[in-house]
Structures are given as C-alpha cells and as structure tokens.
Amino acid sequence: MNTPPKKIVIASRESALAMWQAKHIQSRLQALYPTSTVEILGMTTTGDQILDSPLARIGGKGLFVKELEQALADGRADLAVHSMKDVPMNLPDGFAMAAIGEREDARDAFVSNDFDSLAALPDGSIVGTSSLRRQSQLQARFPNLKIESLRGNLQTRLRKLDEGQYAAIILAAAGLIRLGLESRIRELISPQDSIPAVGQGALGIEINASRTDMIAVLAPLNHPATAACVEAERGMSRALAGSCTVPIGAYAQMKDNSITMTGFVASVDGKEMVKEKVTGSIENPEKLGQLLAEKLVALGANRILATLDTH
Ligand SMILES: NCc1[nH]cc(CCC(=O)O)c1CC(=O)O
C-alpha cells in the first residue's frame, strides 16, 4: 500500500519552468492522494545565481540540484523535481531517482523574430546558445554562423533575443511548450540534425534514498518507456564520462519492446564528430548505453574528448 505522508513537500528551483514542472507534479500527487497536503518549497540554486559565465566553466549540472538535495537531506522536502537534463550522471550518495515522468518533445527548437529556419540565416548571423552540444552540431552544418553565449532562464533568453542581441537562439522545445510559449518556435530541429541532450524533455523525481516509503508513493508518476530511454542515454554518457562541459548528446526511442538510440561526441567547432546508432532490448538500458559508448570510442570518441578543455 502506498500510504502517503499527510504533508508532501516538493523542492523546486524558482524559475518559471521549474515551477511549472513542480506544480505539474504537485497536481498529479494531489489527485493521487487527496487527503495529503502537497506543498512546493521554492529555492534558488547556485546555477540560477551565476549568470555571467558559461555553465561548462562554473561547474556544470550539479549547480542546479545541490540546494534541492540539501532540502531532501535535512528533511525539509520529500521529493525534488528536476529536468533530467540538469541531473548529473552520478547522483551523490544518499539520493535516488524514484521516478521519471513521461517525456515532452525532446527536440531542440529554433527561435527567431526574423527568420523561419536555420537554413534561412545569412552567413555571419549570430545565434545564441551556451550549450556546447548545440554549438558543435550547428557549426558542423553551418560553419558560417557565429555562436555567442546565452545564459539565464527561459524568459531571460527570450528577452535577450527580443532585445536584438541575436538573430536567433536555440532552446529546448519542451521548456517552451510547458510554459505555453510554443508559438515562439519557428522550426523544430530534427533529432538527427541536433541530437538532444541526455534526458532532454523528461522530468526526474529525486528522493532521499533513506525514504523508502516514498518509492511506492511516487511509483504512479514513473513512465517506464521514458525511464528506460533516459537510462540508456545516461548509460552512454556515464560510460564516456560525459557532462555539459563537452559536446555530447544521445537520443533513445522505444518501439516494439526495443530501444533505438543515437549518440554523438564532437569537437566544439563540429569539425570532428563521431556518431553511432544502436538498437537493443529494453531489458538492460544502461548496458545498451554502454554498448553505444564503446562504439563511439571505437570511432575515436576518446581522442575527441581528450582534445577538449575539461579542466
Ligand atoms: N539547460 C536548462 C534547461 N533544462 C531543461 C530545459 C528544458 C526542458 C527539458 O529539457 O526538460 C532547459 C532549457 C533549455 O535547454 O532550453
């Protein structure tokens, strides 16, 4: 029996997207457990505060989850809602991912006020993104575009575009869709042309590993197909020791009880890129990810990774 706590507290970042995601989980839990009170504890993370340097330089994904984990550790919160994309490949000891929610559109989106598509951008146009993954894949296809850094939450990034600092920006479709900003998308970039970030579009629900009671409480929120795909993607990234400090991406899809996954590793300028595809059973997604990593290594992934400045 999942007997839920009388009060369930959700830790969340305070950005509009994080709050949307937390409220989404809040309403699902409230519907499942009408006699519980479900509250959101909003918190600012280091990743939200440092906006002037590329994430890759200031320490990466962990910056968005550490404060939330602190709230789980000291019992102020029962669960934390994350974009799986922002969750480091290895959780610190004492934490566990209790559920992974159904994936929203995993694709990257082209957003511009003046142009309909990437292909329509004139040479020399400035495209805003701080994602090395987006940068390398863009530069591989369009070497004459200029990439400039773009940090901040979704609203901040859209404001910077609207202020005219960029001809276009690239954002995750999922965030725009969740915030009701789908109309800003001018073109959805196919996952072949811009392999998404590991976990892009999926929500993860993290708990204090000692709270075994919460596993059953949260089980109805788990979407097994998404969970298997995200585990496969994270398996690849983990095997390659990938992080957001290197251009890396993976996208898994489930069909008829098998998973097909494409992954890549590249140089920042996109001139060197290894890309491979695997298909396997859903029995061991992590292992399928490792297989893809091995194939990428055979193609020279480690040579590319070694040339990247990962401090
Ligand atoms: N890097 C921040 C971040 N983390 C998750 C999303 C989008 C939503 C998602 O992928 O679930 C975004 C914004 C973006 O990349 O445009």
The ligand as an ORCA input file, in Angstrom:
! r2SCAN-3c Opt
* xyz 0 1
  N      19.590     23.944    -19.560
  C      18.417     24.403    -18.862
  C      17.231     23.579    -19.186
  N      16.967     22.445    -18.502
  C      15.850     21.875    -19.047
  C      15.413     22.677    -20.085
  C      14.262     22.426    -20.959
  C      13.293     21.391    -20.528
  C      13.756     19.984    -20.625
  O      14.685     19.638    -21.383
  O      13.149     19.149    -19.929
  C      16.268     23.778    -20.179
  C      16.169     24.912    -21.113
  C      16.762     24.714    -22.477
  O      17.669     23.895    -22.661
  O      16.342     25.426    -23.397
*
